[in-house]
Each structure stands twice: as C-alpha cells, then as structure tokens.
Amino acid sequence: MSPSATTSATAPGLDGPERRMYWAVADCLTIVRRWLTYLVRQPSLIAWQLGFPIVSVLLFVYVFGSAMDIGDGRDYVAYAMPGMFAMTMAFGFMNTALLVVIDKERGITDRFRSMPMSPSAVVTGRGVSDVLGAALDLLVLAMIALVIGWRSDGGVLATLAAFGLLLWLRFALIWIGVYLGLITPNQEAAGNLFAVAFPFAMISSVFTPPQLMPDWLGAIAMWNPVSSTANAIRELFGNPLAGGSSWIEQHALLMAVVWPIIITAVFLPLAVRRYQRLSR
C-alpha cells in the first residue's frame, strides 16, 4: 500500500494543520494507553497511589491534627480535608518528574523521539495520564474523607466545581513535573525534588490559616497557588474558611483559576521545548 493510501485510511480527508492535529491527538492517546497498560502490569504502583492518601489523612489529620486549634471553634477535620485534597494534587508533580526520569534513563524517551510521531505527544500524553491518576487519587481521598465524617455542604454543582479546580491545579503542576523530569539527570537526583515539593505544599493554608503564622511566612502562604485552590474549594464545599482580609484570600476562586493558567503558560512550552532539544 502506498503512503498516500495509508494516510487516507488512517486520517481520511485531512491535510496540513488538520493532519498534524490528528496525529498529535492519536499519538497522545497511544501514550495514555501505554500508561494504563503499565498500571495493570505494575499493581504496586496502584497500591502506592491508593495508599498515599490514606497515610496522609492518618498522619496530618489525626496525628498532627489532634493538637490543632484554628480558632472560633471551627471543626478541624472540615477545615483540613479540603487542604488534604489540595496537598495531594500539589505533591503529585514529584511522581510525574520521577516517571519522566525513569523513561529517560531506560531509553524509552529516546525511542519515542526516533519514531515518526508528534513531537508533543510524549509530553501531552504524560499530562493526560497524570490527570487520570489524579482523579483516581481524589476518588480514594474523597471516600476516606466521607468515612471519617467530612461532608460537602455546597451542593452538587459546587462540589463538582471544587473537584474540577483540584484537577485544574494538578493539570498545571504536571508541566512543572515534566520539565523537572527532563532536566533531572537520574532517579537519585529526582528523589531530591521532595525538598521542592514539601515547602510548596506545606507553606500554605492547607493545614493552618496564614493569620496564625508569622507575618512574613503568612504572606508567602497567602500567595501560594495551593492556598488559593484550598481556600476556593473550602468555599465551594461550604467548609470553614481560612479567613483573612487580604486581596488574594478574598478572591480565592478567581486565583484558583488564574494561577494554573499562569503555571501552564510558563511550563508547558518549556517542557515541550526541552523534550525537543534532548540529545539523542
């Protein structure tokens, strides 16, 4: 069969930009299917994904949270669980970076680059795969939250909007993970990324209102994108708010949308460009 016949059979009627878009989407879905197959063949990875939210709730809500007082008689579980949702999304970019490093070390990335496939497919496929993984994490975490007594009082649409904002944050942070994974030389160095993720997730309103922190630290926490998402979903869930009268806290819903747009606009092009410039 001639190349033109093959093209016609796989992408009938498409040419120019439409044909490139077709293959970008098709190759991206191929990468996603590869990730799903990998999950089935590596059940330990699924166990880790499901176990991390459980351990996090036990540690941060029950062990540390038993000594927490956020003032005004507010229920700490109702305050902390939205923070747990946001923290789980924030920590996720470490897993993204590690998986990118593993593929790079094993030569899988170079193999993809040698194939006649869309140059953006590996990066976008990684992004779609991680969003699916994040949705699974949120599902497990929400089930745990319901078991320990957390409830959303914001209605069905507001609750769905809150989970949408969480996935929106995770989607943006994926590109940071992909970029860091592409510039990190090996798995040992990737382990050091925890030093970046920990303060990013913890210096926020996830577990403590910024007003209870020292002024300089509270200012950093207020402007943390994780804080904006955590505060926004608390509002949507009808859970206790962090309080505060600063502009960033009063416009948490707006910034929960804007911060991920800014992060994606910066790191998605960086990740694609870095992938394209990898040495063969």
C-alpha positions as CSV (number, residue, x, y, z in Angstrom):
1,M,0.0,0.0,0.0
2,S,1.3,3.4,-0.9
3,P,2.0,6.1,1.8
4,S,-0.8,8.2,0.5
5,A,-3.2,5.3,0.7
6,T,-2.1,4.6,4.3
7,T,-2.6,8.2,5.2
8,S,-6.0,8.2,3.6
9,A,-7.0,5.1,5.5
10,T,-5.9,6.5,8.9
11,A,-6.7,10.1,8.5
12,P,-9.2,10.5,5.6
13,G,-9.7,13.9,4.2
14,L,-7.1,15.5,6.5
15,D,-4.2,17.6,5.3
16,G,-1.9,20.3,6.5
17,P,-2.6,21.6,10.1
18,E,-5.6,19.2,10.5
19,R,-3.5,16.2,9.7
20,R,-0.9,17.3,12.3
21,M,-3.6,17.8,14.9
22,Y,-5.0,14.4,14.1
23,W,-1.6,12.7,14.7
24,A,-0.9,14.8,17.8
25,V,-4.1,13.6,19.4
26,A,-3.7,10.0,18.2
27,D,-0.1,9.7,19.4
28,C,-1.1,11.3,22.7
29,L,-3.8,8.6,23.2
30,T,-1.2,5.9,22.4
31,I,1.0,7.2,25.3
32,V,-2.0,7.2,27.6
33,R,-2.8,3.6,26.6
34,R,0.8,2.7,27.4
35,W,0.5,4.2,30.9
36,L,-2.8,2.3,31.5
37,T,-1.1,-1.0,30.4
38,Y,1.8,-0.2,32.7
39,L,-0.6,0.3,35.7
40,V,-2.2,-3.1,35.0
41,R,1.2,-4.8,34.9
42,Q,2.6,-3.0,37.9
43,P,0.0,-3.3,40.7
44,S,2.5,-2.0,43.3
45,L,2.2,1.4,41.6
46,I,-1.6,1.3,42.0
47,A,-1.1,0.3,45.7
48,W,1.2,3.3,46.3
49,Q,-1.3,5.7,44.6
50,L,-4.1,4.4,46.7
51,G,-2.1,4.1,49.9
52,F,-0.6,7.6,49.9
53,P,-3.9,9.4,50.5
54,I,-4.8,7.0,53.4
55,V,-1.5,7.5,55.1
56,S,-1.7,11.3,54.6
57,V,-5.1,11.5,56.3
58,L,-4.0,9.4,59.2
59,L,-0.8,11.4,59.7
60,F,-1.9,15.0,59.1
61,V,-5.5,14.9,60.2
62,Y,-5.3,12.5,63.2
63,V,-1.7,12.6,64.4
64,F,-0.9,16.2,63.9
65,G,-4.4,17.5,63.7
66,S,-5.3,16.2,67.2
67,A,-3.3,19.2,68.6
68,M,-4.5,21.8,66.1
69,D,-6.8,24.7,67.0
70,I,-7.7,27.0,64.2
71,G,-9.8,29.3,66.3
72,D,-13.5,30.3,66.5
73,G,-14.5,26.7,67.4
74,R,-14.1,25.6,63.8
75,D,-14.1,21.9,63.2
76,Y,-10.5,20.9,62.2
77,V,-11.5,17.9,60.1
78,A,-13.8,20.0,58.0
79,Y,-11.1,22.6,57.6
80,A,-8.2,20.2,56.9
81,M,-9.8,17.8,54.4
82,P,-10.0,20.3,51.6
83,G,-6.4,21.1,52.4
84,M,-5.6,17.4,52.1
85,F,-7.2,17.4,48.6
86,A,-5.1,20.3,47.5
87,M,-1.9,18.9,49.1
88,T,-2.3,15.6,47.3
89,M,-2.6,17.5,44.0
90,A,0.4,19.6,44.8
91,F,2.7,16.6,45.7
92,G,1.7,14.9,42.5
93,F,4.2,16.6,40.3
94,M,7.0,14.7,42.1
95,N,5.5,11.4,40.7
96,T,5.4,13.0,37.3
97,A,9.0,14.0,37.4
98,L,10.1,10.6,38.6
99,L,8.2,8.7,35.8
100,V,9.7,11.1,33.2
101,V,13.2,10.4,34.6
102,I,12.7,6.6,34.6
103,D,11.6,6.7,30.9
104,K,14.5,8.9,30.1
105,E,17.1,6.6,31.8
106,R,15.7,3.4,30.3
107,G,15.9,4.9,26.8
108,I,12.2,4.9,26.2
109,T,12.2,8.6,25.7
110,D,14.9,8.4,23.0
111,R,12.9,5.6,21.4
112,F,9.9,7.8,21.2
113,R,11.9,10.6,19.7
114,S,13.2,8.3,17.0
115,M,9.7,7.3,15.9
116,P,7.6,9.2,13.3
117,M,5.3,10.6,15.9
118,S,4.1,14.0,17.0
119,P,6.9,15.8,19.0
120,S,4.4,17.0,21.6
121,A,2.7,13.6,22.1
122,V,5.0,12.3,24.8
123,V,4.6,15.4,26.9
124,T,0.8,15.8,26.4
125,G,0.3,12.0,26.9
126,R,2.1,12.2,30.2
127,G,-0.2,15.1,31.1
128,V,-3.4,13.3,30.3
129,S,-2.2,10.1,32.1
130,D,-1.4,12.0,35.2
131,V,-4.8,13.8,35.3
132,L,-6.4,10.3,35.2
133,G,-4.2,9.2,38.0
134,A,-5.0,12.4,40.0
135,A,-8.7,11.7,39.5
136,L,-8.2,8.2,41.0
137,D,-6.3,9.8,44.0
138,L,-9.2,12.2,44.5
139,L,-11.8,9.5,44.4
140,V,-10.0,7.5,47.0
141,L,-9.3,10.5,49.2
142,A,-13.0,11.6,49.0
143,M,-14.1,8.2,50.1
144,I,-11.8,8.3,53.1
145,A,-13.0,11.8,53.9
146,L,-16.6,10.6,53.9
147,V,-15.7,7.7,56.2
148,I,-14.1,10.0,58.8
149,G,-17.1,12.3,58.8
150,W,-16.2,15.1,56.3
151,R,-19.1,16.4,54.2
152,S,-19.6,18.9,51.5
153,D,-22.5,21.3,52.2
154,G,-22.1,23.3,49.0
155,G,-24.5,21.3,46.7
156,V,-23.8,19.0,43.8
157,L,-22.7,21.6,41.3
158,A,-20.4,23.4,43.7
159,T,-18.9,20.1,44.8
160,L,-18.2,19.1,41.3
161,A,-16.7,22.6,40.6
162,A,-14.4,22.1,43.6
163,F,-13.1,18.8,42.3
164,G,-12.7,20.4,38.9
165,L,-10.5,23.1,40.4
166,L,-8.4,20.5,42.1
167,L,-7.8,18.7,38.8
168,W,-7.1,22.0,37.1
169,L,-4.3,22.7,39.6
170,R,-2.9,19.2,39.1
171,F,-3.0,19.7,35.3
172,A,-0.9,22.8,35.6
173,L,1.6,21.3,38.0
174,I,2.1,18.3,35.7
175,W,4.1,20.6,33.3
176,I,6.4,21.5,36.2
177,G,6.9,17.8,36.8
178,V,7.6,17.0,33.2
179,Y,10.1,19.9,32.9
180,L,11.9,19.0,36.1
181,G,12.0,15.3,35.0
182,L,13.5,16.3,31.7
183,I,16.3,18.4,33.3
184,T,17.0,15.9,36.2
185,P,19.9,13.6,35.3
186,N,18.9,10.4,37.2
187,Q,16.5,8.8,39.6
188,E,18.7,9.6,42.6
189,A,18.6,13.3,41.8
190,A,14.8,13.1,41.3
191,G,14.4,12.0,44.9
192,N,15.7,15.3,45.9
193,L,12.7,17.0,44.4
194,F,10.9,16.3,47.7
195,A,12.8,19.3,49.0
196,V,11.0,21.5,46.4
197,A,7.5,19.9,46.8
198,F,7.4,19.9,50.6
199,P,7.6,23.6,51.3
200,F,5.5,24.3,48.2
201,A,2.6,22.2,49.6
202,M,3.1,22.9,53.3
203,I,3.7,26.7,53.4
204,S,0.1,27.3,52.6
205,S,-3.3,27.4,54.1
206,V,-3.6,23.6,53.7
207,F,-3.5,22.9,57.5
208,T,-3.2,26.3,59.2
209,P,-4.7,29.7,58.4
210,P,-1.9,32.1,57.4
211,Q,-3.1,34.5,60.0
212,L,-1.8,32.1,62.7
213,M,1.7,32.2,61.1
214,P,4.4,34.8,61.5
215,D,3.6,37.8,59.2
216,W,6.4,37.1,56.7
217,L,5.5,33.4,56.4
218,G,1.8,34.1,56.3
219,A,2.3,36.4,53.3
220,I,4.1,33.6,51.5
221,A,1.4,31.2,52.4
222,M,-1.4,33.5,51.2
223,W,0.2,33.9,47.7
224,N,0.9,30.2,47.3
225,P,-1.2,28.8,44.4
226,V,-2.1,25.8,46.6
227,S,-3.6,28.2,49.2
228,S,-5.8,29.7,46.5
229,T,-7.2,26.3,45.5
230,A,-7.6,25.1,49.1
231,N,-9.5,28.3,50.1
232,A,-11.6,28.2,46.9
233,I,-12.7,24.6,47.4
234,R,-13.5,25.3,51.1
235,E,-15.8,28.0,49.9
236,L,-17.4,25.7,47.3
237,F,-17.7,22.8,49.8
238,G,-19.2,25.1,52.5
239,N,-16.4,24.2,54.8
240,P,-14.7,26.5,57.4
241,L,-12.6,29.2,55.6
242,A,-9.1,30.3,56.4
243,G,-10.4,33.8,57.0
244,G,-8.2,36.8,56.4
245,S,-8.9,40.1,54.6
246,S,-6.1,40.3,52.1
247,W,-7.0,40.6,48.4
248,I,-5.6,37.2,47.5
249,E,-7.7,35.5,50.1
250,Q,-10.9,37.4,49.2
251,H,-10.5,36.4,45.6
252,A,-9.6,32.7,46.1
253,L,-12.0,31.4,43.5
254,L,-10.6,33.8,40.8
255,M,-7.0,32.9,41.7
256,A,-7.7,29.2,41.8
257,V,-8.5,29.6,38.0
258,V,-5.8,32.1,37.2
259,W,-2.8,30.5,39.0
260,P,-2.9,27.3,36.9
261,I,-3.3,29.3,33.7
262,I,-0.1,31.2,34.6
263,I,1.8,28.0,35.5
264,T,0.7,26.2,32.4
265,A,1.6,29.1,30.1
266,V,5.1,29.1,31.6
267,F,6.0,25.4,32.0
268,L,4.1,23.7,29.1
269,P,6.2,25.4,26.4
270,L,9.3,24.9,28.5
271,A,8.6,21.2,28.8
272,V,7.9,20.7,25.1
273,R,10.9,22.7,24.1
274,R,13.2,20.8,26.5
275,Y,11.9,17.5,25.1
276,Q,12.5,18.6,21.6
277,R,16.1,19.6,22.5
278,L,17.1,16.4,24.3
279,S,20.3,14.9,22.9
280,R,19.9,11.7,21.0
